[in-house]
Amino acid sequence: MSRLRRAIQAGEFLITAEVAPPKGGDPTHMLKMATCLKRRVHAVNVTDGSRAVLRMSSLAASALLVQYGIEPVFQVACRDRNRIGLQADLMGAYALGIRNVLALTGDPVKAGDHQQAKSVFDLESVRLLQTLEKMNQGLDFNDRPLCDGKLDLFAGAAVDPQLASWSGLQRRFERKIAAGAQFFQSQLISDFERLDKFMSQIAAQYDKPVLAGIFLLKSAKNAKFINKYVPGVHIGEETIDRLDEAADPLREGMVIAAEQIRQAQQLCQGVHLMAIRTEHLIPEILDMAGIPPISPPASLAR
């Protein structure tokens, strides 16, 4: 059983963080950043072509983390593979010791750096979750037996509490739960009142943990860029002014992230931390938020 699954069963406050695979064949930097997160997070998400930008296979990168004793959340996007390729990767992931999967539809190709590429989208996140559920029961997409053994993958999904359509948010969330999602990681949260409403009016009806997305803002320029290019996110002028007036904007961004972690502790079951290219700062942010190191599994504590 994965450390993340055990932590959920134990009711711990959940901590995950995100790393991007390398663009190239040398994983040294990714492994260095992920190693910084040992004992501070329950699992490390490995992105799968985030923003449709070319990177190393998330399957290969996740397998590398396993080799280094770091528990990954293998992100799987439906954009680039059909149902045959997706199932093949899920079987391969399980064989390689990967136990956590985040099922995603995937960002549109037009958002990325290979805009002439052909999108697949044979499945989307809900149907991928349904496929995962079947494979965990020993069946493939077509309900034929997996003759060489069923899987036991712990499936998660994304959620965006700031989605403009409240009914659409609820419907999508409930469909993912029905399809087998066991945990949810949110998009970047900038409106904690909206998160509170989502948790109390929608998520509270279900016993599935939600991890609030916390993003390390590095400067006022960074915050304005997110407002302009990330749909559904609006970072307030008060936050932008704090960053703009700070003598050390990065340090101020860390303070803001720590404050948001403390807010999330009052509202939901965990946080998902995003500190693009500065993942080594996450342990200090957690210290600032008063989050202690994570105890190792009992089998490793002796």
VOPAGU-2260 file (C-alpha; in pm, 1 decimal, decimal comma):
REM VOPAGU-2260
SITE   aa  ch    i         X         Y         Z
SITE  MET   A    0       0,0       0,0       0,0
SITE  SER   A    1     129,7     346,1     -88,3
SITE  ARG   A    2     232,5     593,2     182,0
SITE  LEU   A    3     -27,4     835,5      45,3
SITE  ARG   A    4    -306,6     580,0      76,6
SITE  ARG   A    5    -202,1     492,2     432,7
SITE  ALA   A    6    -195,3     861,7     527,2
SITE  ILE   A    7    -546,7     908,9     389,8
SITE  GLN   A    8    -673,0     606,9     583,1
SITE  ALA   A    9    -507,3     743,9     898,8
SITE  GLY   A   10    -667,5    1086,7     853,8
SITE  GLU   A   11    -335,4    1271,6     833,7
SITE  PHE   A   12    -312,2    1622,4     687,3
SITE  LEU   A   13    -185,3    1543,0     338,9
SITE  ILE   A   14     110,9    1706,5     168,1
SITE  THR   A   15     202,0    1653,5    -195,7
SITE  ALA   A   16     425,6    1855,2    -424,1
SITE  GLU   A   17     491,4    1871,4    -794,9
SITE  VAL   A   18     804,7    1825,4   -1003,3
SITE  ALA   A   19     842,8    1847,8   -1380,1
SITE  PRO   A   20    1033,4    1579,9   -1572,0
SITE  PRO   A   21    1342,5    1700,1   -1758,5
SITE  LYS   A   22    1343,6    1820,3   -2115,7
SITE  GLY   A   23    1615,1    1580,4   -2222,9
SITE  GLY   A   24    1773,1    1260,1   -2105,7
SITE  ASP   A   25    1941,0    1379,4   -1784,9
SITE  PRO   A   26    1709,8    1356,0   -1479,0
SITE  THR   A   27    1967,7    1492,9   -1232,9
SITE  HIS   A   28    1788,9    1820,5   -1155,0
SITE  MET   A   29    1447,4    1657,0   -1117,6
SITE  LEU   A   30    1589,2    1395,5    -882,3
SITE  LYS   A   31    1770,0    1661,7    -680,0
SITE  MET   A   32    1448,2    1861,4    -637,6
SITE  ALA   A   33    1243,5    1551,5    -552,2
SITE  THR   A   34    1504,2    1433,1    -301,6
SITE  CYS   A   35    1468,0    1767,0    -117,7
SITE  LEU   A   36    1107,2    1671,1     -51,3
SITE  LYS   A   37    1175,4    1341,1     124,7
SITE  ARG   A   38    1018,4    1330,2     472,4
SITE  ARG   A   39     826,6    1651,2     393,2
SITE  VAL   A   40     558,1    1524,1     154,4
SITE  HIS   A   41     356,0    1205,2     129,2
SITE  ALA   A   42     411,4    1182,9    -245,8
SITE  VAL   A   43     561,0    1376,6    -537,0
SITE  ASN   A   44     349,9    1441,6    -847,3
SITE  VAL   A   45     524,0    1394,6   -1180,8
SITE  THR   A   46     357,4    1604,8   -1449,4
SITE  ASP   A   47     258,5    1459,2   -1785,7
SITE  GLY   A   48     315,7    1713,8   -2059,2
SITE  SER   A   49     175,9    1997,8   -1847,9
SITE  ARG   A   50      56,7    2289,7   -2061,3
SITE  ALA   A   51     121,2    2059,7   -2362,0
SITE  VAL   A   52     495,0    2132,4   -2335,2
SITE  LEU   A   53     737,2    1852,9   -2428,9
SITE  ARG   A   54     903,7    1677,6   -2135,6
SITE  MET   A   55    1033,6    1330,1   -2051,1
SITE  SER   A   56     767,2    1061,8   -2013,6
SITE  SER   A   57     596,2    1091,2   -1676,1
SITE  LEU   A   58     603,9     711,0   -1654,1
SITE  ALA   A   59     982,6     699,8   -1690,7
SITE  ALA   A   60    1030,5     991,7   -1450,2
SITE  SER   A   61     799,7     830,7   -1190,8
SITE  ALA   A   62     991,0     503,8   -1217,7
SITE  LEU   A   63    1314,4     693,2   -1150,7
SITE  LEU   A   64    1164,8     840,4    -832,6
SITE  VAL   A   65    1071,6     490,8    -715,5
SITE  GLN   A   66    1435,4     386,0    -764,2
SITE  TYR   A   67    1540,1     673,7    -536,2
SITE  GLY   A   68    1291,8     579,6    -265,8
SITE  ILE   A   69    1053,7     866,7    -342,4
SITE  GLU   A   70     683,4     787,8    -375,9
SITE  PRO   A   71     541,1     934,9    -698,0
SITE  VAL   A   72     194,9    1031,7    -810,7
SITE  PHE   A   73     207,2     931,9   -1176,4
SITE  GLN   A   74       7,3    1189,2   -1371,1
SITE  VAL   A   75    -160,0    1044,9   -1681,5
SITE  ALA   A   76    -309,3    1278,0   -1943,4
SITE  CYS   A   77    -540,9    1152,2   -2216,9
SITE  ARG   A   78    -428,0    1405,6   -2476,6
SITE  ASP   A   79    -141,3    1206,5   -2628,5
SITE  ARG   A   80    -244,2     838,1   -2607,9
SITE  ASN   A   81    -540,7     624,6   -2705,9
SITE  ARG   A   82    -700,6     366,6   -2477,1
SITE  ILE   A   83    -447,9     100,5   -2579,5
SITE  GLY   A   84    -149,2     321,0   -2492,5
SITE  LEU   A   85    -305,3     443,4   -2168,2
SITE  GLN   A   86    -378,7      91,0   -2044,3
SITE  ALA   A   87     -32,2     -24,2   -2148,0
SITE  ASP   A   88     127,0     256,4   -1945,1
SITE  LEU   A   89     -88,8     181,4   -1640,9
SITE  MET   A   90      13,9    -185,9   -1647,1
SITE  GLY   A   91     376,7     -82,5   -1689,3
SITE  ALA   A   92     351,0     164,5   -1401,8
SITE  TYR   A   93     221,0    -101,9   -1166,5
SITE  ALA   A   94     495,6    -344,1   -1268,5
SITE  LEU   A   95     755,4     -72,9   -1198,6
SITE  GLY   A   96     632,1     -20,0    -841,4
SITE  ILE   A   97     424,1     292,7    -900,0
SITE  ARG   A   98     106,0     291,1    -691,7
SITE  ASN   A   99     -54,7     637,9    -718,6
SITE  VAL   A  100    -211,6     775,4   -1038,5
SITE  LEU   A  101    -370,0    1112,8   -1112,8
SITE  ALA   A  102    -611,7    1085,4   -1405,7
SITE  LEU   A  103    -622,1    1397,7   -1623,3
SITE  THR   A  104    -782,6    1494,2   -1951,7
SITE  GLY   A  105    -479,4    1706,7   -2046,0
SITE  ASP   A  106    -419,1    2061,3   -2164,7
SITE  PRO   A  107    -498,1    2140,3   -2529,7
SITE  VAL   A  108    -213,0    2109,4   -2778,2
SITE  LYS   A  109    -260,1    2472,4   -2884,6
SITE  ALA   A  110    -140,4    2581,4   -2539,0
SITE  GLY   A  111     200,2    2420,9   -2582,3
SITE  ASP   A  112     520,4    2413,7   -2784,4
SITE  HIS   A  113     415,4    2161,4   -3053,7
SITE  GLN   A  114     100,2    2323,5   -3182,3
SITE  GLN   A  115      93,7    2118,8   -3502,8
SITE  ALA   A  116      77,6    1791,4   -3309,1
SITE  LYS   A  117    -238,8    1582,8   -3331,9
SITE  SER   A  118    -448,0    1549,4   -3016,5
SITE  VAL   A  119    -587,0    1207,5   -2925,7
SITE  PHE   A  120    -841,0    1246,7   -2640,7
SITE  ASP   A  121    -971,1     894,8   -2705,4
SITE  LEU   A  122   -1065,9     903,9   -2336,2
SITE  GLU   A  123   -1100,0    1189,0   -2088,0
SITE  SER   A  124   -1040,2    1189,9   -1714,7
SITE  VAL   A  125   -1369,3    1030,1   -1606,8
SITE  ARG   A  126   -1344,0     744,4   -1857,6
SITE  LEU   A  127    -978,2     698,9   -1763,7
SITE  LEU   A  128   -1082,9     664,0   -1398,7
SITE  GLN   A  129   -1344,2     408,6   -1502,3
SITE  THR   A  130   -1076,5     217,6   -1694,4
SITE  LEU   A  131    -846,3     224,7   -1391,9
SITE  GLU   A  132   -1126,0      87,6   -1176,3
SITE  LYS   A  133   -1176,1    -200,4   -1419,4
SITE  MET   A  134    -805,0    -276,5   -1430,6
SITE  ASN   A  135    -794,4    -285,7   -1051,3
SITE  GLN   A  136   -1066,5    -551,4   -1076,0
SITE  GLY   A  137    -865,8    -749,1   -1330,0
SITE  LEU   A  138   -1041,4    -638,0   -1649,4
SITE  ASP   A  139    -936,3    -428,0   -1947,6
SITE  PHE   A  140   -1140,8    -151,2   -2110,8
SITE  ASN   A  141   -1341,2    -411,7   -2303,8
SITE  ASP   A  142   -1414,3    -616,3   -1989,4
SITE  ARG   A  143   -1172,0    -890,0   -2091,2
SITE  PRO   A  144    -957,1   -1045,1   -1814,6
SITE  LEU   A  145    -606,3    -922,9   -1744,2
SITE  CYS   A  146    -471,8   -1277,7   -1761,1
SITE  ASP   A  147    -136,0   -1183,1   -1605,0
SITE  GLY   A  148    -273,3   -1018,2   -1294,6
SITE  LYS   A  149    -493,0    -728,7   -1188,8
SITE  LEU   A  150    -359,0    -390,4   -1080,7
SITE  ASP   A  151    -388,9    -209,3    -747,8
SITE  LEU   A  152    -345,9     155,9    -839,2
SITE  PHE   A  153    -466,1     434,5    -608,0
SITE  ALA   A  154    -655,8     673,5    -833,8
SITE  GLY   A  155    -686,8    1048,4    -789,9
SITE  ALA   A  156    -834,2    1329,3    -994,8
SITE  ALA   A  157    -813,0    1704,8   -1038,3
SITE  VAL   A  158   -1074,6    1953,5    -922,8
SITE  ASP   A  159   -1112,1    2328,1    -972,0
SITE  PRO   A  160   -1325,7    2481,4    -691,7
SITE  GLN   A  161   -1302,9    2817,9    -869,9
SITE  LEU   A  162   -1486,5    2691,5   -1179,4
SITE  ALA   A  163   -1738,0    2951,6   -1294,3
SITE  SER   A  164   -2024,3    2700,8   -1324,2
SITE  TRP   A  165   -2121,3    2576,8    -977,4
SITE  SER   A  166   -2351,0    2307,6   -1115,5
SITE  GLY   A  167   -2079,2    2199,6   -1360,9
SITE  LEU   A  168   -1826,6    2177,8   -1077,4
SITE  GLN   A  169   -2056,7    1961,5    -866,6
SITE  ARG   A  170   -2152,5    1736,6   -1157,7
SITE  ARG   A  171   -1789,9    1680,5   -1262,4
SITE  PHE   A  172   -1676,1    1615,7    -904,5
SITE  GLU   A  173   -1952,0    1360,9    -846,3
SITE  ARG   A  174   -1884,3    1185,5   -1178,3
SITE  LYS   A  175   -1518,4    1144,7   -1084,1
SITE  ILE   A  176   -1610,5     999,4    -745,6
SITE  ALA   A  177   -1852,7     756,9    -911,6
SITE  ALA   A  178   -1575,0     659,0   -1153,6
SITE  GLY   A  179   -1340,4     567,6    -868,5
SITE  ALA   A  180   -1141,1     878,4    -765,3
SITE  GLN   A  181   -1006,2     830,4    -412,2
SITE  PHE   A  182    -849,4    1175,0    -365,6
SITE  PHE   A  183    -852,5    1513,1    -535,2
SITE  GLN   A  184    -582,4    1770,2    -598,8
SITE  SER   A  185    -704,4    2118,2    -684,1
SITE  GLN   A  186    -585,2    2374,0    -931,3
SITE  LEU   A  187    -409,0    2683,4    -793,7
SITE  ILE   A  188    -633,8    2832,4    -524,1
SITE  SER   A  189    -653,2    3209,8    -503,3
SITE  ASP   A  190   -1007,7    3240,9    -362,2
SITE  PHE   A  191   -1024,2    3067,4     -25,3
SITE  GLU   A  192   -1383,2    3176,3      32,4
SITE  ARG   A  193   -1476,2    2981,5    -279,4
SITE  LEU   A  194   -1276,0    2683,0    -153,5
SITE  ASP   A  195   -1463,5    2702,4     178,4
SITE  LYS   A  196   -1796,1    2703,7      -6,0
SITE  PHE   A  197   -1692,0    2407,6    -220,5
SITE  MET   A  198   -1577,0    2207,7      81,6
SITE  SER   A  199   -1889,9    2276,5     286,7
SITE  GLN   A  200   -2152,7    2249,5      12,0
SITE  ILE   A  201   -2013,6    1983,3    -222,1
SITE  ALA   A  202   -1712,0    1791,8     -90,1
SITE  ALA   A  203   -1852,2    1749,0     262,1
SITE  GLN   A  204   -2108,1    1501,6     126,8
SITE  TYR   A  205   -1830,9    1260,1      31,6
SITE  ASP   A  206   -1549,9    1096,8     226,2
SITE  LYS   A  207   -1276,6    1184,7     -24,6
SITE  PRO   A  208    -984,3    1412,2      68,3
SITE  VAL   A  209    -926,2    1735,4    -121,8
SITE  LEU   A  210    -578,1    1889,4    -140,3
SITE  ALA   A  211    -575,8    2263,9    -208,3
SITE  GLY   A  212    -333,0    2378,4    -476,0
SITE  ILE   A  213     -79,2    2624,4    -332,1
SITE  PHE   A  214     145,3    2802,5    -581,5
SITE  LEU   A  215     469,5    2980,8    -490,8
SITE  LEU   A  216     444,2    3329,5    -641,6
SITE  LYS   A  217     791,6    3465,5    -713,0
SITE  SER   A  218     710,1    3826,7    -799,8
SITE  ALA   A  219     431,5    4067,1    -888,8
SITE  LYS   A  220     513,3    4003,5   -1254,4
SITE  ASN   A  221     467,1    3630,9   -1197,6
SITE  ALA   A  222     126,4    3691,6   -1035,3
SITE  LYS   A  223      12,3    3916,7   -1321,5
SITE  PHE   A  224     124,6    3655,4   -1574,9
SITE  ILE   A  225     -89,3    3392,0   -1399,5
SITE  ASN   A  226    -389,5    3626,4   -1396,6
SITE  LYS   A  227    -349,3    3679,4   -1770,1
SITE  TYR   A  228    -281,6    3325,0   -1885,3
SITE  VAL   A  229    -429,5    3080,5   -1631,2
SITE  PRO   A  230    -806,7    3045,8   -1678,6
SITE  GLY   A  231   -1021,4    3070,4   -1368,3
SITE  VAL   A  232    -749,7    3216,2   -1145,2
SITE  HIS   A  233    -751,0    3572,5   -1016,8
SITE  ILE   A  234    -475,2    3673,6    -777,6
SITE  GLY   A  235    -595,7    3978,3    -589,1
SITE  GLU   A  236    -441,3    4323,0    -605,1
SITE  GLU   A  237    -354,6    4306,9    -235,0
SITE  THR   A  238    -131,3    4005,8    -298,3
SITE  ILE   A  239      21,6    4164,3    -608,1
SITE  ASP   A  240      93,8    4484,1    -411,8
SITE  ARG   A  241     261,1    4283,1    -133,4
SITE  LEU   A  242     492,0    4121,9    -386,8
SITE  ASP   A  243     556,7    4449,7    -567,1
SITE  GLU   A  244     646,7    4638,5    -249,0
SITE  ALA   A  245     856,5    4364,8     -90,9
SITE  ALA   A  246    1232,8    4409,2     -68,7
SITE  ASP   A  247    1263,1    4036,5    -148,3
SITE  PRO   A  248     960,8    3931,4    -358,5
SITE  LEU   A  249    1051,9    3562,1    -355,2
SITE  ARG   A  250    1071,4    3560,1      24,1
SITE  GLU   A  251     735,7    3740,0      39,1
SITE  GLY   A  252     592,3    3476,8    -195,0
SITE  MET   A  253     709,3    3208,7      47,6
SITE  VAL   A  254     537,3    3392,6     334,4
SITE  ILE   A  255     215,5    3412,0     131,1
SITE  ALA   A  256     233,7    3040,1      48,2
SITE  ALA   A  257     282,8    2955,0     417,6
SITE  GLU   A  258     -19,2    3169,1     508,2
SITE  GLN   A  259    -226,1    2988,2     246,9
SITE  ILE   A  260    -120,7    2648,4     381,5
SITE  ARG   A  261    -245,7    2754,1     725,1
SITE  GLN   A  262    -574,9    2866,9     567,3
SITE  ALA   A  263    -610,3    2535,2     388,2
SITE  GLN   A  264    -556,9    2346,0     715,8
SITE  GLN   A  265    -884,1    2496,2     838,2
SITE  LEU   A  266   -1079,5    2406,7     524,6
SITE  CYS   A  267    -966,9    2081,3     364,5
SITE  GLN   A  268    -763,0    1765,5     410,5
SITE  GLY   A  269    -431,4    1868,8     259,8
SITE  VAL   A  270    -228,3    2083,7      22,5
SITE  HIS   A  271     -66,0    2026,7    -314,6
SITE  LEU   A  272     240,7    2250,1    -351,0
SITE  MET   A  273     363,5    2393,8    -681,5
SITE  ALA   A  274     696,7    2578,5    -681,3
SITE  ILE   A  275     809,6    2557,3   -1041,3
SITE  ARG   A  276    1192,3    2530,7   -1065,3
SITE  THR   A  277    1223,2    2619,0    -694,1
SITE  GLU   A  278    1098,8    2297,3    -534,1
SITE  HIS   A  279    1394,0    2308,0    -291,8
SITE  LEU   A  280    1215,1    2593,6    -112,2
SITE  ILE   A  281     912,9    2380,2     -22,1
SITE  PRO   A  282    1059,0    2238,9     303,6
SITE  GLU   A  283    1123,9    2593,0     429,0
SITE  ILE   A  284     772,4    2700,8     332,5
SITE  LEU   A  285     633,2    2406,1     527,0
SITE  ASP   A  286     847,4    2506,2     826,9
SITE  MET   A  287     710,3    2860,5     803,0
SITE  ALA   A  288     357,4    2715,7     800,9
SITE  GLY   A  289     430,6    2505,7    1109,6
SITE  ILE   A  290     405,8    2173,6     924,1
SITE  PRO   A  291     648,2    1921,3    1079,1
SITE  PRO   A  292     836,1    1652,3     886,3
SITE  ILE   A  293     638,4    1341,9     802,2
SITE  SER   A  294     704,6    1032,7    1010,0
SITE  PRO   A  295     843,7     743,0     806,0
SITE  PRO   A  296     631,8     429,9     764,4
SITE  ALA   A  297     649,6     198,4    1064,7
SITE  SER   A  298     847,3     -57,6     863,6
SITE  LEU   A  299    1120,1     202,3     806,6
SITE  ALA   A  300    1115,6     362,1    1151,0
SITE  ARG   A  301    1279,6      65,0    1325,8
